[in-house]
Amino acid sequence: QVQLVESGGGSVQAGGSLRLSCAASGRSFTIYTMAWFRQAPGKEREFVAYISSKSDSTSYADSVEGRFTISRDNAKNTVFLDMNSLKLEDTADYYCAASVFLTRNIRWYDYWGRGSQVIVSS
């Protein structure tokens, strides 16, 4: 149905920037809400950001508001997460996910990538 593959993770110094990408294949990418979740060591997976199918709505967790930007290119079946002013607490595995609903709730996301690691150091 939908296959998702993340890329762009790596190590970066605090205050720096990084761009994550998620490439989708399968049925039409354009109908899905796309989101990023993250999971830090020893913690539960948490919502980071979503973008609606037509990019007319976005939502961000309070912890990343003003620093991260989610965007999508429907012509290329790709969603991005631009991360700026990175902090040590942003260190986590970042996951791309797709849902037919406009929601922050993890239980409504049916399709997932395998994750991409982001490490922020001082």
Backbone as CSV, one residue per row, in Angstrom:
resi,resn,N_x,N_y,N_z,CA_x,CA_y,CA_z,C_x,C_y,C_z
1,GLN,0.835,-1.198,0.000,0.000,0.000,0.000,0.870,1.249,0.000
2,VAL,1.603,1.491,1.100,2.499,2.633,1.198,3.804,2.180,1.839
3,GLN,4.903,2.472,1.171,6.228,2.193,1.700,6.935,3.517,1.966
4,LEU,7.568,3.644,3.139,8.220,4.883,3.542,9.676,4.610,3.900
5,VAL,10.570,5.455,3.410,11.995,5.316,3.679,12.577,6.660,4.066
6,GLU,13.130,6.748,5.290,13.736,7.984,5.772,15.206,8.052,5.375
7,SER,15.713,9.277,5.291,17.128,9.502,5.056,17.509,10.875,5.601
8,GLY,18.797,11.119,5.748,19.280,12.427,6.162,19.703,12.536,7.612
9,GLY,19.545,11.482,8.382,19.957,11.522,9.771,21.466,11.541,9.912
10,GLY,21.920,11.799,11.129,23.343,11.847,11.397,23.641,12.591,12.667
11,SER,24.894,12.968,12.824,25.354,13.703,14.001,25.541,15.174,13.674
12,VAL,25.166,16.022,14.620,25.277,17.463,14.435,25.525,18.120,15.785
13,GLN,26.216,19.242,15.784,26.467,19.970,17.021,25.243,20.780,17.431
14,ALA,25.088,20.973,18.732,23.999,21.804,19.239,24.022,23.174,18.568
15,GLY,22.834,23.653,18.192,22.721,24.914,17.477,22.746,24.767,15.970
16,GLY,23.092,23.593,15.481,23.179,23.348,14.060,21.852,22.943,13.448
17,SER,21.906,22.563,12.165,20.715,22.223,11.403,20.879,20.893,10.690
18,LEU,19.751,20.274,10.387,19.739,19.006,9.683,18.414,18.864,8.955
19,ARG,18.423,18.248,7.783,17.198,17.999,7.031,16.967,16.509,6.875
20,LEU,15.804,16.052,7.322,15.386,14.680,7.125,14.436,14.598,5.939
21,SER,14.529,13.509,5.182,13.642,13.277,4.057,12.949,11.936,4.220
22,CYS,11.755,11.830,3.671,10.996,10.588,3.693,10.405,10.381,2.309
23,ALA,10.844,9.335,1.630,10.364,9.026,0.297,9.272,7.965,0.373
24,ALA,8.157,8.217,-0.311,7.016,7.308,-0.295,6.819,6.650,-1.649
25,SER,6.370,5.420,-1.616,6.024,4.703,-2.835,4.760,3.888,-2.582
26,GLY,4.152,3.373,-3.653,2.922,2.616,-3.526,1.722,3.431,-4.001
27,ARG,0.590,3.274,-3.312,-0.614,4.016,-3.689,-0.416,5.507,-3.494
28,SER,-1.349,6.292,-3.979,-1.214,7.744,-4.028,-0.785,8.366,-2.702
29,PHE,0.378,9.008,-2.724,0.939,9.711,-1.579,0.109,10.940,-1.218
30,THR,-0.545,11.523,-2.205,-1.190,12.813,-2.049,-2.415,12.802,-1.140
31,ILE,-2.977,11.661,-0.809,-4.174,11.610,0.023,-3.851,11.544,1.511
32,TYR,-2.602,11.358,1.870,-2.236,11.102,3.262,-1.749,12.327,4.009
33,THR,-2.143,12.393,5.293,-1.441,13.241,6.239,-0.093,12.592,6.513
34,MET,0.972,13.371,6.476,2.302,12.863,6.766,2.814,13.481,8.055
35,ALA,3.494,12.676,8.850,3.949,13.134,10.155,5.338,12.603,10.476
36,TRP,5.978,13.282,11.419,7.225,12.813,12.009,7.009,12.570,13.495
37,PHE,7.484,11.432,13.971,7.522,11.090,15.376,8.972,10.829,15.747
38,ARG,9.270,10.874,17.035,10.629,10.565,17.466,10.600,9.780,18.769
39,GLN,11.658,9.027,18.986,11.777,8.233,20.200,13.205,8.320,20.718
40,ALA,13.350,8.923,21.882,14.648,9.031,22.535,14.901,7.781,23.371
41,PRO,16.154,7.483,23.676,16.467,6.300,24.484,15.720,6.299,25.811
42,GLY,15.041,5.193,26.103,14.325,5.050,27.356,13.007,5.786,27.435
43,LYS,12.562,6.415,26.339,11.317,7.173,26.344,10.334,6.618,25.319
44,GLU,9.058,7.004,25.468,8.030,6.594,24.520,8.115,7.432,23.255
45,ARG,7.620,6.875,22.158,7.582,7.598,20.904,6.621,8.778,21.021
46,GLU,7.036,9.950,20.530,6.233,11.151,20.662,6.059,11.875,19.334
47,PHE,4.949,12.583,19.219,4.634,13.363,18.030,5.580,14.540,17.888
48,VAL,5.989,14.821,16.659,6.853,15.958,16.361,6.143,16.983,15.482
49,ALA,5.607,16.541,14.334,4.953,17.457,13.399,4.128,16.686,12.388
50,TYR,3.087,17.329,11.835,2.366,16.758,10.712,2.079,17.820,9.661
51,ILE,1.776,17.356,8.468,1.366,18.229,7.383,0.234,17.543,6.637
52,SER,-0.809,18.293,6.305,-1.968,17.736,5.629,-1.642,17.366,4.195
53,SER,-2.550,16.636,3.566,-2.307,16.111,2.225,-2.014,17.191,1.192
54,LYS,-2.653,18.354,1.340,-2.462,19.451,0.393,-1.625,20.590,0.963
55,SER,-0.958,20.360,2.073,-0.062,21.323,2.716,-0.770,22.568,3.234
56,ASP,-2.096,22.496,3.407,-2.840,23.648,3.902,-2.942,23.681,5.422
57,SER,-2.375,22.686,6.095,-2.394,22.644,7.551,-1.136,21.956,8.068
58,THR,-0.523,22.544,9.095,0.611,21.932,9.772,0.415,22.025,11.277
59,SER,1.086,21.147,12.003,1.014,21.150,13.448,2.358,20.707,14.008
60,TYR,2.762,21.317,15.131,4.053,21.025,15.737,3.915,20.803,17.231
61,ALA,4.723,19.906,17.751,4.826,19.766,19.193,5.431,21.036,19.782
62,ASP,5.036,21.378,21.009,5.544,22.593,21.647,7.074,22.603,21.713
63,SER,7.665,21.441,21.886,9.103,21.339,22.057,9.895,21.710,20.801
64,VAL,9.242,21.693,19.625,9.944,21.997,18.380,9.372,23.200,17.649
65,GLU,8.271,23.749,18.119,7.631,24.909,17.489,8.631,26.048,17.327
66,GLY,8.699,26.587,16.115,9.607,27.686,15.833,10.996,27.257,15.425
67,ARG,11.340,25.998,15.628,12.667,25.494,15.266,12.620,24.511,14.097
68,PHE,11.559,23.707,14.030,11.415,22.702,12.983,10.360,23.147,11.974
69,THR,10.532,22.734,10.728,9.561,23.005,9.678,9.304,21.737,8.880
70,ILE,8.033,21.357,8.767,7.659,20.210,7.955,7.140,20.715,6.611
71,SER,7.479,20.016,5.541,7.016,20.378,4.209,6.901,19.113,3.368
72,ARG,6.259,19.239,2.212,6.135,18.077,1.332,6.165,18.521,-0.117
73,ASP,6.616,17.617,-0.959,6.628,17.812,-2.396,5.846,16.648,-2.984
74,ASN,4.573,16.879,-3.272,3.713,15.798,-3.740,4.119,15.285,-5.123
75,ALA,4.731,16.135,-5.925,5.198,15.711,-7.239,6.315,14.684,-7.130
76,LYS,7.067,14.726,-6.027,8.170,13.799,-5.808,7.872,12.775,-4.723
77,ASN,6.646,12.774,-4.207,6.240,11.825,-3.156,7.205,11.841,-1.974
78,THR,7.538,13.041,-1.511,8.533,13.191,-0.458,8.073,14.198,0.590
79,VAL,8.347,13.900,1.857,8.090,14.823,2.953,9.421,15.128,3.628
80,PHE,9.568,16.354,4.135,10.814,16.804,4.729,10.587,17.296,6.157
81,LEU,11.636,17.236,6.943,11.654,17.877,8.243,12.946,18.668,8.355
82,ASP,12.832,19.988,8.313,13.982,20.862,8.468,14.123,21.219,9.938
83,MET,15.236,20.835,10.530,15.476,21.022,11.948,16.558,22.073,12.135
84,ASN,16.239,23.133,12.852,17.162,24.220,13.116,17.348,24.399,14.616
85,SER,18.416,25.095,14.984,18.710,25.372,16.396,18.587,24.111,17.241
86,LEU,19.211,23.051,16.784,19.074,21.756,17.444,19.628,21.777,18.861
87,LYS,18.939,21.060,19.729,19.295,20.950,21.138,19.659,19.510,21.471
88,LEU,20.363,19.327,22.574,20.742,17.988,23.006,19.512,17.097,23.157
89,GLU,18.408,17.649,23.640,17.203,16.871,23.863,16.479,16.468,22.581
90,ASP,16.951,16.945,21.423,16.404,16.505,20.143,16.987,15.170,19.698
91,THR,17.990,14.692,20.391,18.588,13.398,20.066,17.535,12.299,20.166
92,ALA,17.344,11.550,19.077,16.312,10.515,19.034,16.367,9.801,17.689
93,ASP,15.624,8.709,17.602,15.332,8.094,16.319,14.076,8.753,15.776
94,TYR,14.140,9.244,14.552,13.021,9.948,13.937,12.332,9.059,12.912
95,TYR,10.993,8.984,12.992,10.197,8.116,12.146,9.219,8.917,11.304
96,CYS,9.118,8.569,10.048,8.126,9.109,9.140,6.896,8.206,9.171
97,ALA,5.694,8.798,9.133,4.465,8.012,9.200,3.370,8.653,8.362
98,ALA,2.396,7.828,7.937,1.290,8.291,7.102,-0.043,7.863,7.684
99,SER,-1.040,8.749,7.579,-2.382,8.491,8.072,-3.415,9.056,7.109
100,VAL,-4.595,8.446,7.068,-5.696,8.998,6.286,-6.429,10.088,7.065
101,PHE,-6.066,10.287,8.339,-6.685,11.296,9.187,-5.722,12.435,9.483
102,LEU,-6.253,13.590,9.807,-5.465,14.741,10.227,-5.408,14.700,11.746
103,THR,-4.312,14.154,12.285,-4.265,13.873,13.712,-2.832,13.817,14.231
104,ARG,-2.682,14.077,15.531,-1.413,13.907,16.232,-1.313,12.531,16.878
105,ASN,-2.430,11.814,16.923,-2.508,10.568,17.662,-1.791,9.444,16.939
106,ILE,-0.799,8.873,17.574,0.030,7.848,16.962,-0.770,6.619,16.524
107,ARG,-1.872,6.327,17.197,-2.613,5.107,16.891,-3.317,5.159,15.548
108,TRP,-3.463,6.335,14.956,-4.115,6.462,13.666,-3.140,6.470,12.492
109,TYR,-1.853,6.294,12.787,-0.852,6.213,11.730,-0.587,4.753,11.399
110,ASP,-0.892,4.388,10.172,-0.862,2.994,9.745,0.422,2.593,9.030
111,TYR,1.135,3.549,8.478,2.325,3.258,7.690,3.519,3.976,8.278
112,TRP,4.632,3.247,8.399,5.819,3.757,9.090,7.099,3.436,8.344
113,GLY,8.040,4.364,8.408,9.388,4.071,7.991,10.126,3.354,9.103
114,ARG,11.356,2.957,8.835,12.138,2.218,9.820,12.908,3.113,10.772
115,GLY,12.936,4.406,10.521,13.579,5.349,11.411,14.935,5.817,10.926
116,SER,15.318,6.991,11.390,16.620,7.580,11.083,17.151,8.251,12.353
117,GLN,18.381,7.946,12.718,18.940,8.433,13.969,19.495,9.845,13.832
118,VAL,19.159,10.684,14.812,19.707,12.033,14.913,20.392,12.153,16.270
119,ILE,21.663,12.523,16.257,22.427,12.697,17.487,22.931,14.134,17.547
120,VAL,22.547,14.835,18.593,22.973,16.215,18.793,23.972,16.236,19.940
121,SER,25.138,16.793,19.698,26.193,16.822,20.697,26.596,18.251,21.010
122,SER,27.244,18.426,22.154,27.727,19.737,22.572,29.159,19.968,22.153
